[in-house]
Amino acid sequence: MIDEPLVPLPASGRVFRAGRRVRLADADPSGRLRLDACARYLQDIGNDDTADSGIDDDRVTWVVRRAVLDVHRPPRWREWVDEATWCGGLGGRWAERRMSMVGERGGRVEISTLWVQVDVATMAPTRLTPRFLEVYGEAAGGRRVSSRLWLGDPPEGAARRPWPLRAVDIDLLGHVNNAAYWAAVEEQAGPGGAVRHPVLGRPHRAVMEYGPGIRAGAEVELLVDEGDDHLSLWFTVDGAVHAAATVVPLPEPALAAPAGDGQASTSTILPNLPPASKRS
């Protein structure tokens, strides 16, 4: 669940590699690579991997269900990061994409995302094809993943804050792009870069879970619950939760060698969160 360790680089199977430099638009005023930029990096390498694999199909697309970002040490402005991505697990209609980013100056972010394959015409989930399993199945190593949500419902008395949507938040599917949600977390963590939330000052795990997409023009209200050891948000429209996020400290035992060394991160219990969500 929330403290589940991320799977390491596979011993065999497809691994797609790339690299990039942290640019000005990706960093906060302190030079830290932002969470929304990490999500965009994952989108970019995922698209490049799919195109390179030869199985890109215009009849289907992928909708993200959950994203987990383990920020061991945030890469900094102008730092070069080596990227690797692979399939970390499979379900009948979904798959986990793992990504590892290791910077030349010590930055390291490990990412796991769960994506559901849907038919473009109907937006209904579709089964993974034999060709997909042929290309990505070996790296998954037989690991099965669940699409069940991890995060709980908002607590009573959570602070309420409006979150106005911008035109640049909306993607080709007509709803808020999954990377844009992380901008709301960044805004709560450090308004204008003047204040940084304590949980971002140490290695941390950030989890975002996505429900019904938020359409352009929606009036979004954030419910916020925070303390020194956590920052949690719920994105609501007309009182219904459409997405949820939490940022908590990453346990010290999770500070293992980068995935490129073939070692798995271990984990211990993270701070208590509300019971499993009714949104699953």
C-alpha positions as CSV (number, residue, x, y, z in Angstrom):
1,M,0.0,0.0,0.0
2,I,1.3,3.5,0.9
3,D,4.6,2.0,2.1
4,E,5.0,-0.5,-0.7
5,P,8.6,-0.6,-2.0
6,L,9.2,0.2,-5.7
7,V,10.5,-2.7,-7.9
8,P,14.2,-2.5,-9.0
9,L,15.6,-2.6,-12.5
10,P,14.8,-6.0,-14.0
11,A,17.5,-8.5,-14.7
12,S,16.1,-9.1,-18.2
13,G,13.5,-7.6,-20.5
14,R,13.0,-4.3,-22.2
15,V,14.5,-1.2,-20.5
16,F,14.3,2.1,-22.4
17,R,17.0,4.7,-21.6
18,A,17.2,8.5,-22.2
19,G,18.7,11.5,-20.6
20,R,18.0,15.2,-20.2
21,R,19.1,18.3,-18.3
22,V,17.0,20.1,-15.7
23,R,15.9,23.3,-17.4
24,L,14.8,26.6,-15.9
25,A,11.1,25.9,-16.4
26,D,11.4,22.6,-14.4
27,A,12.9,24.1,-11.2
28,D,11.5,26.1,-8.3
29,P,13.1,29.3,-7.1
30,S,15.6,27.3,-5.1
31,G,16.7,25.2,-8.1
32,R,14.9,22.0,-7.0
33,L,13.3,19.9,-9.7
34,R,9.5,20.3,-9.1
35,L,7.1,17.4,-8.7
36,D,5.1,18.4,-11.7
37,A,8.3,18.4,-13.8
38,C,9.0,14.9,-12.6
39,A,5.6,13.8,-13.9
40,R,6.2,15.5,-17.3
41,Y,9.6,13.7,-17.5
42,L,7.8,10.4,-17.0
43,Q,5.2,11.3,-19.6
44,D,7.9,12.2,-22.1
45,I,10.0,9.0,-21.7
46,G,6.9,6.9,-21.7
47,N,5.7,8.3,-25.0
48,D,9.2,7.9,-26.5
49,D,9.4,4.3,-25.2
50,T,6.0,3.4,-26.7
51,A,6.9,4.9,-30.0
52,D,10.3,3.1,-30.1
53,S,8.7,-0.2,-29.2
54,G,6.7,-0.3,-32.4
55,I,3.4,-1.0,-30.8
56,D,2.0,2.5,-30.7
57,D,-1.7,2.2,-31.6
58,D,-3.9,5.3,-32.2
59,R,-7.0,3.3,-31.3
60,V,-6.0,3.1,-27.6
61,T,-4.6,5.5,-25.1
62,W,-3.5,5.2,-21.5
63,V,-5.1,6.9,-18.5
64,V,-3.1,7.2,-15.3
65,R,-4.6,5.8,-12.1
66,R,-1.8,6.3,-9.6
67,A,1.7,7.9,-9.5
68,V,4.3,7.4,-6.8
69,L,7.4,9.6,-6.6
70,D,10.2,8.7,-4.2
71,V,12.4,11.8,-4.1
72,H,15.6,10.6,-2.5
73,R,17.4,13.8,-3.4
74,P,15.9,16.2,-5.9
75,P,17.9,16.9,-9.0
76,R,18.9,20.6,-9.3
77,W,18.8,23.2,-12.1
78,R,21.2,22.4,-14.9
79,E,21.9,18.9,-13.5
80,W,22.1,16.1,-16.1
81,V,19.9,13.1,-15.3
82,D,20.1,9.7,-16.7
83,E,16.6,8.1,-17.2
84,A,15.5,4.5,-17.4
85,T,12.0,3.1,-17.7
86,W,10.5,-0.4,-17.8
87,C,7.4,-2.3,-17.0
88,G,7.1,-3.1,-13.3
89,G,4.0,-5.2,-13.3
90,L,0.8,-6.2,-15.2
91,G,-2.9,-6.5,-14.8
92,G,-5.6,-7.5,-17.2
93,R,-6.2,-4.0,-18.5
94,W,-3.4,-2.0,-16.8
95,A,0.3,-1.9,-16.4
96,E,2.9,-0.3,-14.1
97,R,5.5,1.9,-15.6
98,R,8.7,2.3,-13.5
99,M,11.1,5.1,-14.1
100,S,14.5,5.8,-12.5
101,M,16.2,9.2,-12.7
102,V,19.8,9.5,-11.4
103,G,21.6,12.9,-11.7
104,E,25.3,13.6,-12.2
105,R,25.4,15.6,-8.9
106,G,23.6,13.1,-6.7
107,G,19.9,13.7,-7.6
108,R,17.7,10.7,-7.5
109,V,14.0,10.2,-8.1
110,E,12.3,6.8,-8.4
111,I,8.8,6.8,-10.0
112,S,6.1,4.2,-10.3
113,T,2.9,4.9,-12.2
114,L,-0.2,2.7,-12.9
115,W,-1.8,3.2,-16.3
116,V,-5.1,1.8,-17.6
117,Q,-5.4,1.1,-21.3
118,V,-8.6,2.5,-22.8
119,D,-10.3,2.5,-26.2
120,V,-10.1,6.0,-27.6
121,A,-13.6,5.8,-29.1
122,T,-15.4,4.6,-26.0
123,M,-12.9,5.5,-23.2
124,A,-13.6,2.0,-21.8
125,P,-10.7,-0.1,-20.4
126,T,-9.4,-2.7,-22.9
127,R,-7.4,-5.8,-22.3
128,L,-3.6,-5.7,-22.9
129,T,-2.7,-7.3,-26.2
130,P,-0.5,-10.3,-26.8
131,R,1.9,-8.0,-28.6
132,F,2.1,-5.7,-25.5
133,L,2.8,-8.7,-23.3
134,E,5.5,-9.9,-25.8
135,V,7.3,-6.6,-25.6
136,Y,6.9,-5.6,-22.0
137,G,6.0,-8.8,-20.1
138,E,9.6,-10.1,-19.5
139,A,10.6,-7.0,-17.6
140,A,7.5,-7.4,-15.4
141,G,8.8,-10.7,-14.3
142,G,5.3,-12.2,-13.6
143,R,4.5,-9.5,-11.1
144,R,0.8,-8.7,-10.9
145,V,-0.4,-5.2,-9.8
146,S,-3.8,-4.1,-8.5
147,S,-5.6,-0.9,-9.5
148,R,-7.1,-0.5,-6.0
149,L,-6.6,3.0,-4.6
150,W,-4.4,3.6,-1.6
151,L,-5.4,6.9,-0.2
152,G,-8.2,7.7,2.2
153,D,-11.1,10.2,2.1
154,P,-10.6,13.8,3.4
155,P,-10.9,14.2,7.2
156,E,-13.5,16.4,8.8
157,G,-12.5,20.0,9.1
158,A,-9.9,19.9,6.2
159,A,-9.1,23.4,5.0
160,R,-10.9,24.5,1.8
161,R,-9.1,26.4,-0.9
162,P,-10.1,27.2,-4.5
163,W,-7.9,25.9,-7.3
164,P,-8.7,27.9,-10.5
165,L,-8.0,25.9,-13.7
166,R,-5.8,27.4,-16.4
167,A,-6.1,26.8,-20.2
168,V,-2.6,25.3,-20.1
169,D,-3.7,22.6,-17.6
170,I,-6.0,21.0,-20.2
171,D,-4.7,18.2,-22.4
172,L,-5.8,16.6,-25.7
173,L,-8.5,14.5,-23.9
174,G,-10.2,17.7,-22.7
175,H,-9.3,17.2,-19.0
176,V,-6.6,18.3,-16.6
177,N,-3.3,16.7,-17.5
178,N,-2.0,14.4,-14.9
179,A,1.2,16.4,-14.4
180,A,-0.8,19.6,-13.8
181,Y,-2.3,18.2,-10.6
182,W,1.2,18.3,-9.1
183,A,1.3,22.0,-9.5
184,A,-1.4,22.2,-6.8
185,V,0.8,20.3,-4.4
186,E,3.7,22.6,-5.2
187,E,1.5,25.6,-4.5
188,Q,0.6,24.3,-1.1
189,A,4.1,23.2,-0.3
190,G,5.7,26.6,-0.9
191,P,3.6,29.5,-2.1
192,G,5.8,31.6,-4.4
193,G,8.9,29.7,-3.3
194,A,9.1,31.7,-0.1
195,V,8.2,28.9,2.2
196,R,9.0,25.2,1.8
197,H,6.9,22.6,3.6
198,P,9.0,20.6,6.1
199,V,8.3,17.3,4.4
200,L,10.0,18.5,1.2
201,G,13.2,19.3,3.1
202,R,14.0,15.6,3.5
203,P,13.6,12.5,1.3
204,H,9.9,12.1,0.7
205,R,7.3,10.0,-1.0
206,A,4.6,11.8,-3.0
207,V,1.5,9.8,-4.1
208,M,-1.2,11.0,-6.5
209,E,-4.3,9.0,-7.3
210,Y,-6.6,9.9,-10.1
211,G,-10.4,9.3,-10.4
212,P,-12.8,10.9,-12.8
213,G,-10.9,13.4,-15.0
214,I,-11.5,17.1,-14.2
215,R,-12.9,18.7,-17.3
216,A,-12.1,22.2,-18.6
217,G,-14.2,24.9,-16.9
218,A,-14.8,22.9,-13.7
219,E,-14.8,24.8,-10.4
220,V,-12.2,22.9,-8.3
221,E,-12.0,23.1,-4.6
222,L,-9.0,21.7,-2.7
223,L,-9.4,20.1,0.7
224,V,-6.0,20.3,2.5
225,D,-4.7,18.5,5.6
226,E,-1.2,19.1,6.7
227,G,1.3,18.7,9.5
228,D,5.1,18.6,9.9
229,D,5.1,15.0,8.7
230,H,2.5,15.1,5.9
231,L,0.8,17.2,3.3
232,S,-2.5,15.8,1.8
233,L,-4.8,17.2,-0.8
234,W,-8.2,16.2,-2.3
235,F,-9.3,17.7,-5.6
236,T,-13.1,18.1,-5.4
237,V,-15.7,19.2,-8.0
238,D,-19.3,19.8,-6.7
239,G,-18.3,18.0,-3.5
240,A,-17.1,14.8,-5.2
241,V,-13.4,13.8,-4.9
242,H,-11.7,13.5,-8.4
243,A,-8.1,13.0,-7.2
244,A,-6.1,12.8,-4.0
245,A,-2.5,13.4,-3.1
246,T,-0.2,13.0,-0.1
247,V,3.4,13.7,0.6
248,V,5.1,12.0,3.5
249,P,8.8,11.4,4.6
250,L,10.6,8.6,2.8
251,P,11.8,6.1,5.5
252,E,15.6,6.0,5.9
253,P,15.8,2.2,4.9
254,A,14.4,3.2,1.5
255,L,17.6,5.1,0.8
256,A,19.1,2.1,-1.1
257,A,21.3,2.1,-4.2
258,P,19.8,3.5,-7.4
259,A,17.7,1.1,-9.5
260,G,20.5,0.9,-12.0
261,D,22.6,-1.0,-9.5
262,G,19.9,-3.8,-9.5
263,Q,18.9,-3.3,-5.9
264,A,15.4,-2.9,-4.6
265,S,14.4,-0.2,-2.3
266,T,13.2,-1.4,1.1
267,S,10.6,0.4,3.2
268,T,9.1,0.7,6.6
269,I,5.7,2.0,7.8
270,L,4.9,5.5,6.8
271,P,2.8,7.9,8.9
272,N,-0.8,6.8,9.4
273,L,-3.3,8.0,6.8
274,P,-7.1,7.7,6.7
275,P,-8.6,4.3,5.8
276,A,-8.7,3.0,2.3
277,S,-10.7,5.3,0.0
278,K,-14.3,4.6,-0.9
279,R,-13.4,5.9,-4.4
280,S,-11.9,2.6,-5.4
